[in-house]
């Protein structure tokens, strides 16, 4: 059965593991020649991230409705507890 494809490309991780590099933290405290070898194994420069766009744009009416429900959900039980305690 063929291996499942995953969302990440882990070829550089496998290559680094084959070169006896355990983790980036250990590279920081490794001798300079080991750190230089680890830097050579890193993949090329990555492209900058694209700016995120809002998934949903809310209108003023829906924004006000949301906050009204939140305030009612908070004050409603508080008022019921205050009335019940008298």
TAFENLIN-V381786 format. One line per field, one symbol per residue. ss: DSSP state (H for helix, E for strand, L for the rest). psi: psi as a letter, one per 40 degrees, with the letter a starting at -180 (. if undefined). burial: I if it has 9 or more other C-alpha atoms within 8 Angstrom, else O. Layout:
ss->???
psi->???
burial->???
This chain:
ss->LLLLLLLLLLHHHHHHHHLLLLLHHHHHLLLHHHHHHHHHHLLLLLLLLLLLLLLLLLLHHHHHHHHHHHHHHHHHHHHHHHHHHL
psi->hiiiiidihfddddddddefhdidddddeiidddddddddeiiiiiiiiiiiihdhhiiddddddddddddddddddddddddde.
burial->OOOOOOOOOOOIOOIIIOOOIOOOOIIOOOOOOIIOOIOOIOOOOOOOOOOOOOOOOOOOOOIOOOOOOOOOOOOOOOOOOOOOOO
